[in-house]
Amino acid sequence: MAEGPLSGIRVLDLTDERAIYGAKLLADLGADVVRPEPPEGDPLRGRGPHWEKAEPGATSLWHAFFASNRRFYTLTDGKEQEELQRLAENADILLTCRSTSVTELLAGIEAANPNLLIINTSSFGPEGPWADFQAPDLVAGALAGAVATTGDVDTPPLKCFGELNFMVSGVYVAIAAIAGWLEREESGQGQVAEISVHECIASCLEQVLMFYWYSDVLMRPEGKVLARRGSTHWTDAFTVMNGKNGSIMITPAPDFDRQLAWLIEEGVHGDLIDPKYQEPEHLRERVELTMKILTEWVSGKDVEALFYEAQERHAPYGWVQPIERLAENAQLQARNWFVETDVGGASLPLPGAPYHFSDTPWTMGDYKSPGADTDAILADIGWGGVDE
Amino acid sequence: MSSRPLEGLKILDFTHVLAGPFGTRVLGDLGADVVKVNSASRGGVNAPESPYYIMWNRNKRALSLDMSNEAGQQIALDLAVKADVVIDNFSVGVLDRWGLGYERVQETNPGVIYVQMSGMGDNGPWSDFVTYAPTIHAVCGLTHLTGVPGREDIGVGYSYNDHQSGLHGTVAVLAALVARRRTGRGQRVDMSQFEVGANFCGPALLDYLANGVAARSCANKLPYDQAAPHNVYRCAPAETESVADERWLAIACMTDEHWRNLRVAMGDPDWAQDTSLKNVEGRIANEALIDQNIAGWLADKDDYEMMDLLQKAGVPAGVVQNGADLQERDPQFELSDYLIELDDPLPVIGPTFADRLPIRFSRTPCNEYTRVRTLGEDNEAVLRDWLGSSDDEIQQATERGALN
């Protein structure tokens, strides 16, 4: 069986919600990622949703997703620091989220394993007036600018569904880990990489900083801040419209003439055939009128049929799908994206990774019970048992 | 002397719009020599003077090739043979039509890592579909799930999936480099931006597949975990009625302790002393009442002052900052010098700016930021550095219309 691209890299995963997605990416790509747990269990096993049918007891589906492909090690009560140190001595990469226990661990590990690459994630960086602020996903997204730009004029600012903010910092963790590992292979030396969740989120806000920095070039009436406005993209040329049986994301981009030709076919082009709309100075008026005509046109359409017809015409419309349709999506199934996996003693299709490597494919291993790998991990690090 | 982690790595970058360029931006920040291939015929957000282009294409060298020209295609192939990484986010088949398909390139460059970040991946019934981030948000469930109950037309307010596709593309490149060290061979990576997006709904997908429960949008509440209050609240109004000037504060009581701390911070008003609110079940049952009272408490108060007060009291709270706040009022960004003006102004445009790479390596810092380059600004340097081209060869390429 082919090995994943990161096969052979040993990672110690001491992450919380802010970085666990990074550990998942490394594990799914074949790294040997060990996740220690306190004797009472990983606190993240309490995150919902849960699978009540799984044995023994309820299984956290959140944990099964984010802690995929891990080896689980249960720490011995009273010997946690000693065992963590031993595990870190045998790791190539240590993923942490800043906490007192990790700080103590790091103090002991530097001399024992100077080649260790440490990726340390914190909410706001190691110092500064907000360094000790508590920032769960809603607060992190608020302070970094994500919440202000999501929502509509008649709703409050909104957080995105799920864990989107921490999945951004998680990917940066994976990037830091792999890039740092490549450099370590050249230099033979470890180092520490600090990652601020706050900066990670702010780096992925598309138009937000652009509007502030380049308002003079953009010359938009909104100025430096574009307020939340539902699904309407900053270009005004993408928005979700309501059809007769659902919603669909509609855009005349990238080929406005092709969209016009379609509207002419349908006999709903209105004034869009006025030659002035071909002039660059009338582009914004053309966008506005096109979207107005499209809104009315879409309102009488079956959204599923419209979506497929649009894609047939190479128009990037997007059918707004609920989760149940995604779960049954033919494209995902054709690419074997779901992988039937043992989760808590029962079989369940787990989401796979979004990249397909021609020579070193990822695999999805079983999701094991707490402590399932403790003995094997002890054997790997040459430590027969905690009492030796 | 320290060097950045990817110094010496050659990346031939055919990406456009946001997803691909954001991924190669990170690779450039990490020290790779990223050669961005562009052409004079590409306008709009792909034109180097566009603010959108400026945002995602720093730390790259600019090569302008006419890919409709045979000589231009040959130069592209010569560069691909020298590259460690070839990357694009076109729809499936575009690079093949230019004679730059994976099979052709790897014949003479078996170590090449060839990453294609298409919308849907290269096989399956939707593989020819055309996508932008709003398309992906719609089909992957994010639009349906992000909003308020009863509406499915709100969604994420920015192209989240484009950024994430870029970052996942970076992960793919780096992972393939690790594999190449072990195997001595390159490989092709077929990445689907749709699968990137679907991944973000992972726990919700599992909830549906395991329990038959279909998640729905829940505004600022948590879909699966119990926490209350957990919302955003209006603070003292700004000078105008504009939505952009509204001031909001997010409060997230994740534990009973957070709630007790909030009571103290509010002066323990009568309504908060109701014993049914001591545990989270009771607070969720009375969430509307709690939200109404907190909103009343904050309505005439300054958002930043209240954030400081609440955080000092042990309550997770944060101002809903907008773009101007990030630049003008954020002390963390000021301290870390996160948002910077680049030294070298861009001709015609003037000063350009950058948000620094949010990874701070202790020994190999990535603190070099070069402004976006104008069309073809690095043509000669790239051809000399990568292909060893002479003055005469560059002149011939120009005369044959390969460079534009």
Chai-1 contact restraints between the chains, C-beta under 6 A:
chainA,res_idxA,chainB,res_idxB,connection_type,confidence,min_distance_angstrom,max_distance_angstrom,comment,restraint_id
A,P5,B,A175,contact,1.0,0.0,6.0,A-B,restraint_1
A,P5,B,A176,contact,1.0,0.0,6.0,A-B,restraint_2
A,P5,B,V178,contact,1.0,0.0,6.0,A-B,restraint_3
A,P5,B,A179,contact,1.0,0.0,6.0,A-B,restraint_4
A,L6,B,A175,contact,1.0,0.0,6.0,A-B,restraint_5
A,L6,B,V178,contact,1.0,0.0,6.0,A-B,restraint_6
A,L25,B,V171,contact,1.0,0.0,6.0,A-B,restraint_7
A,L29,B,A175,contact,1.0,0.0,6.0,A-B,restraint_8
A,G48,B,Y224,contact,1.0,0.0,6.0,A-B,restraint_9
A,G48,B,D225,contact,1.0,0.0,6.0,A-B,restraint_10
A,P49,B,D207,contact,1.0,0.0,6.0,A-B,restraint_11
A,P49,B,Y224,contact,1.0,0.0,6.0,A-B,restraint_12
A,W51,B,A210,contact,1.0,0.0,6.0,A-B,restraint_13
A,L61,B,P203,contact,1.0,0.0,6.0,A-B,restraint_14
A,L61,B,L206,contact,1.0,0.0,6.0,A-B,restraint_15
A,L61,B,D207,contact,1.0,0.0,6.0,A-B,restraint_16
A,W62,B,P203,contact,1.0,0.0,6.0,A-B,restraint_17
A,F65,B,G202,contact,1.0,0.0,6.0,A-B,restraint_18
A,F65,B,P203,contact,1.0,0.0,6.0,A-B,restraint_19
A,F65,B,L206,contact,1.0,0.0,6.0,A-B,restraint_20
A,F124,B,Q332,contact,1.0,0.0,6.0,A-B,restraint_21
A,G125,B,S336,contact,1.0,0.0,6.0,A-B,restraint_22
A,G128,B,Q332,contact,1.0,0.0,6.0,A-B,restraint_23
A,G128,B,L335,contact,1.0,0.0,6.0,A-B,restraint_24
A,P129,B,P331,contact,1.0,0.0,6.0,A-B,restraint_25
A,W130,B,Q332,contact,1.0,0.0,6.0,A-B,restraint_26
A,F133,B,Q311,contact,1.0,0.0,6.0,A-B,restraint_27
A,Q134,B,P316,contact,1.0,0.0,6.0,A-B,restraint_28
A,P136,B,A252,contact,1.0,0.0,6.0,A-B,restraint_29
A,P136,B,M254,contact,1.0,0.0,6.0,A-B,restraint_30
A,P136,B,P316,contact,1.0,0.0,6.0,A-B,restraint_31
A,L138,B,A250,contact,1.0,0.0,6.0,A-B,restraint_32
A,L138,B,A252,contact,1.0,0.0,6.0,A-B,restraint_33
A,V139,B,A250,contact,1.0,0.0,6.0,A-B,restraint_34
A,V139,B,A252,contact,1.0,0.0,6.0,A-B,restraint_35
A,V139,B,P316,contact,1.0,0.0,6.0,A-B,restraint_36
A,V139,B,G318,contact,1.0,0.0,6.0,A-B,restraint_37
A,A142,B,A250,contact,1.0,0.0,6.0,A-B,restraint_38
A,A142,B,G318,contact,1.0,0.0,6.0,A-B,restraint_39
A,A142,B,V320,contact,1.0,0.0,6.0,A-B,restraint_40
A,L143,B,G318,contact,1.0,0.0,6.0,A-B,restraint_41
A,L143,B,Q321,contact,1.0,0.0,6.0,A-B,restraint_42
A,G145,B,Q321,contact,1.0,0.0,6.0,A-B,restraint_43
A,G145,B,L326,contact,1.0,0.0,6.0,A-B,restraint_44
A,V147,B,V320,contact,1.0,0.0,6.0,A-B,restraint_45
A,A148,B,V320,contact,1.0,0.0,6.0,A-B,restraint_46
A,A148,B,N322,contact,1.0,0.0,6.0,A-B,restraint_47
A,T149,B,G157,contact,1.0,0.0,6.0,A-B,restraint_48
A,T149,B,Y158,contact,1.0,0.0,6.0,A-B,restraint_49
A,T150,B,V156,contact,1.0,0.0,6.0,A-B,restraint_50
A,T150,B,G157,contact,1.0,0.0,6.0,A-B,restraint_51
A,D152,B,I154,contact,1.0,0.0,6.0,A-B,restraint_52
A,V153,B,V243,contact,1.0,0.0,6.0,A-B,restraint_53
A,T155,B,V148,contact,1.0,0.0,6.0,A-B,restraint_54
A,P156,B,V232,contact,1.0,0.0,6.0,A-B,restraint_55
A,P157,B,V232,contact,1.0,0.0,6.0,A-B,restraint_56
A,P157,B,W248,contact,1.0,0.0,6.0,A-B,restraint_57
A,P157,B,V320,contact,1.0,0.0,6.0,A-B,restraint_58
A,K159,B,N220,contact,1.0,0.0,6.0,A-B,restraint_59
A,C160,B,T146,contact,1.0,0.0,6.0,A-B,restraint_60
A,C160,B,V156,contact,1.0,0.0,6.0,A-B,restraint_61
A,F161,B,L145,contact,1.0,0.0,6.0,A-B,restraint_62
A,F161,B,T146,contact,1.0,0.0,6.0,A-B,restraint_63
A,V171,B,L167,contact,1.0,0.0,6.0,A-B,restraint_64
A,Y172,B,P358,contact,1.0,0.0,6.0,A-B,restraint_65
A,Y172,B,I359,contact,1.0,0.0,6.0,A-B,restraint_66
A,A174,B,V171,contact,1.0,0.0,6.0,A-B,restraint_67
A,I175,B,T170,contact,1.0,0.0,6.0,A-B,restraint_68
A,A176,B,I359,contact,1.0,0.0,6.0,A-B,restraint_69
A,I178,B,L174,contact,1.0,0.0,6.0,A-B,restraint_70
A,A179,B,P5,contact,1.0,0.0,6.0,A-B,restraint_71
A,A179,B,L30,contact,1.0,0.0,6.0,A-B,restraint_72
A,A179,B,L174,contact,1.0,0.0,6.0,A-B,restraint_73
A,L182,B,L177,contact,1.0,0.0,6.0,A-B,restraint_74
A,E183,B,P5,contact,1.0,0.0,6.0,A-B,restraint_75
A,E183,B,T364,contact,1.0,0.0,6.0,A-B,restraint_76
A,Q191,B,F361,contact,1.0,0.0,6.0,A-B,restraint_77
A,Q191,B,S362,contact,1.0,0.0,6.0,A-B,restraint_78
A,Q191,B,R363,contact,1.0,0.0,6.0,A-B,restraint_79
A,V192,B,S362,contact,1.0,0.0,6.0,A-B,restraint_80
A,A193,B,I359,contact,1.0,0.0,6.0,A-B,restraint_81
A,A193,B,F361,contact,1.0,0.0,6.0,A-B,restraint_82
A,E194,B,R360,contact,1.0,0.0,6.0,A-B,restraint_83
A,I195,B,I359,contact,1.0,0.0,6.0,A-B,restraint_84
A,S196,B,P358,contact,1.0,0.0,6.0,A-B,restraint_85
A,H198,B,Q332,contact,1.0,0.0,6.0,A-B,restraint_86
A,E199,B,Y338,contact,1.0,0.0,6.0,A-B,restraint_87
A,E199,B,P358,contact,1.0,0.0,6.0,A-B,restraint_88
A,C200,B,P358,contact,1.0,0.0,6.0,A-B,restraint_89
A,A202,B,L326,contact,1.0,0.0,6.0,A-B,restraint_90
A,S203,B,D355,contact,1.0,0.0,6.0,A-B,restraint_91
A,S203,B,P358,contact,1.0,0.0,6.0,A-B,restraint_92
A,C204,B,H163,contact,1.0,0.0,6.0,A-B,restraint_93
A,L205,B,Y158,contact,1.0,0.0,6.0,A-B,restraint_94
A,E206,B,Y158,contact,1.0,0.0,6.0,A-B,restraint_95
A,E206,B,S159,contact,1.0,0.0,6.0,A-B,restraint_96
A,V208,B,G323,contact,1.0,0.0,6.0,A-B,restraint_97
A,L209,B,G323,contact,1.0,0.0,6.0,A-B,restraint_98
A,M210,B,P51,contact,1.0,0.0,6.0,A-B,restraint_99
A,M210,B,M55,contact,1.0,0.0,6.0,A-B,restraint_100
A,F211,B,G323,contact,1.0,0.0,6.0,A-B,restraint_101
A,Y212,B,G323,contact,1.0,0.0,6.0,A-B,restraint_102
A,Y212,B,A324,contact,1.0,0.0,6.0,A-B,restraint_103
A,Y212,B,Q327,contact,1.0,0.0,6.0,A-B,restraint_104
A,W213,B,F353,contact,1.0,0.0,6.0,A-B,restraint_105
A,Y214,B,P51,contact,1.0,0.0,6.0,A-B,restraint_106
A,V217,B,P51,contact,1.0,0.0,6.0,A-B,restraint_107
A,L218,B,P51,contact,1.0,0.0,6.0,A-B,restraint_108
A,K224,B,A324,contact,1.0,0.0,6.0,A-B,restraint_109
A,V225,B,A244,contact,1.0,0.0,6.0,A-B,restraint_110
A,V225,B,N322,contact,1.0,0.0,6.0,A-B,restraint_111
A,V225,B,G323,contact,1.0,0.0,6.0,A-B,restraint_112
A,V225,B,A324,contact,1.0,0.0,6.0,A-B,restraint_113
A,A227,B,V243,contact,1.0,0.0,6.0,A-B,restraint_114
A,A227,B,A244,contact,1.0,0.0,6.0,A-B,restraint_115
A,R228,B,G157,contact,1.0,0.0,6.0,A-B,restraint_116
A,G230,B,I154,contact,1.0,0.0,6.0,A-B,restraint_117
A,S231,B,D153,contact,1.0,0.0,6.0,A-B,restraint_118
A,S231,B,I154,contact,1.0,0.0,6.0,A-B,restraint_119
A,S231,B,G155,contact,1.0,0.0,6.0,A-B,restraint_120
A,H233,B,P134,contact,1.0,0.0,6.0,A-B,restraint_121
A,F238,B,P134,contact,1.0,0.0,6.0,A-B,restraint_122
A,V240,B,D153,contact,1.0,0.0,6.0,A-B,restraint_123
A,S247,B,E152,contact,1.0,0.0,6.0,A-B,restraint_124
A,S247,B,D153,contact,1.0,0.0,6.0,A-B,restraint_125
A,M249,B,P134,contact,1.0,0.0,6.0,A-B,restraint_126
A,M249,B,A138,contact,1.0,0.0,6.0,A-B,restraint_127
A,Q311,B,F129,contact,1.0,0.0,6.0,A-B,restraint_128
A,H314,B,V130,contact,1.0,0.0,6.0,A-B,restraint_129
A,P316,B,V130,contact,1.0,0.0,6.0,A-B,restraint_130
A,P316,B,T131,contact,1.0,0.0,6.0,A-B,restraint_131
A,P316,B,Y132,contact,1.0,0.0,6.0,A-B,restraint_132
A,P316,B,T135,contact,1.0,0.0,6.0,A-B,restraint_133
A,G318,B,T135,contact,1.0,0.0,6.0,A-B,restraint_134
A,G318,B,A138,contact,1.0,0.0,6.0,A-B,restraint_135
A,G318,B,V139,contact,1.0,0.0,6.0,A-B,restraint_136
A,W319,B,V139,contact,1.0,0.0,6.0,A-B,restraint_137
A,V320,B,A138,contact,1.0,0.0,6.0,A-B,restraint_138
A,V320,B,T143,contact,1.0,0.0,6.0,A-B,restraint_139
A,V320,B,H144,contact,1.0,0.0,6.0,A-B,restraint_140
A,V320,B,E152,contact,1.0,0.0,6.0,A-B,restraint_141
A,Q321,B,V139,contact,1.0,0.0,6.0,A-B,restraint_142
A,Q321,B,G141,contact,1.0,0.0,6.0,A-B,restraint_143
A,P322,B,H144,contact,1.0,0.0,6.0,A-B,restraint_144
A,I323,B,G141,contact,1.0,0.0,6.0,A-B,restraint_145
A,I323,B,A204,contact,1.0,0.0,6.0,A-B,restraint_146
A,I323,B,Y208,contact,1.0,0.0,6.0,A-B,restraint_147
A,I323,B,A214,contact,1.0,0.0,6.0,A-B,restraint_148
A,I323,B,A215,contact,1.0,0.0,6.0,A-B,restraint_149
A,E324,B,Y208,contact,1.0,0.0,6.0,A-B,restraint_150
A,E324,B,A214,contact,1.0,0.0,6.0,A-B,restraint_151
A,L326,B,G141,contact,1.0,0.0,6.0,A-B,restraint_152
A,A327,B,L205,contact,1.0,0.0,6.0,A-B,restraint_153
A,A327,B,Y208,contact,1.0,0.0,6.0,A-B,restraint_154
A,A327,B,L209,contact,1.0,0.0,6.0,A-B,restraint_155
A,A330,B,P125,contact,1.0,0.0,6.0,A-B,restraint_156
A,Q331,B,M120,contact,1.0,0.0,6.0,A-B,restraint_157
A,Q331,B,G124,contact,1.0,0.0,6.0,A-B,restraint_158
A,Q331,B,P125,contact,1.0,0.0,6.0,A-B,restraint_159
A,Q331,B,W126,contact,1.0,0.0,6.0,A-B,restraint_160
A,A334,B,G124,contact,1.0,0.0,6.0,A-B,restraint_161
A,R335,B,G121,contact,1.0,0.0,6.0,A-B,restraint_162
A,R335,B,G124,contact,1.0,0.0,6.0,A-B,restraint_163
A,W337,B,E195,contact,1.0,0.0,6.0,A-B,restraint_164
A,L348,B,A210,contact,1.0,0.0,6.0,A-B,restraint_165
A,P349,B,L209,contact,1.0,0.0,6.0,A-B,restraint_166
A,P351,B,N199,contact,1.0,0.0,6.0,A-B,restraint_167
A,P351,B,G202,contact,1.0,0.0,6.0,A-B,restraint_168
A,P351,B,L205,contact,1.0,0.0,6.0,A-B,restraint_169
A,P354,B,H168,contact,1.0,0.0,6.0,A-B,restraint_170
A,P354,B,M191,contact,1.0,0.0,6.0,A-B,restraint_171
A,P354,B,S192,contact,1.0,0.0,6.0,A-B,restraint_172
A,P354,B,E195,contact,1.0,0.0,6.0,A-B,restraint_173
A,P354,B,V196,contact,1.0,0.0,6.0,A-B,restraint_174
A,P354,B,N199,contact,1.0,0.0,6.0,A-B,restraint_175
A,Y355,B,A172,contact,1.0,0.0,6.0,A-B,restraint_176
A,Y355,B,V189,contact,1.0,0.0,6.0,A-B,restraint_177
A,Y355,B,M191,contact,1.0,0.0,6.0,A-B,restraint_178
A,H356,B,D190,contact,1.0,0.0,6.0,A-B,restraint_179
A,F357,B,Q187,contact,1.0,0.0,6.0,A-B,restraint_180
A,F357,B,V189,contact,1.0,0.0,6.0,A-B,restraint_181
A,S358,B,Q187,contact,1.0,0.0,6.0,A-B,restraint_182
A,S358,B,R188,contact,1.0,0.0,6.0,A-B,restraint_183
A,D359,B,Q187,contact,1.0,0.0,6.0,A-B,restraint_184
A,T360,B,A179,contact,1.0,0.0,6.0,A-B,restraint_185
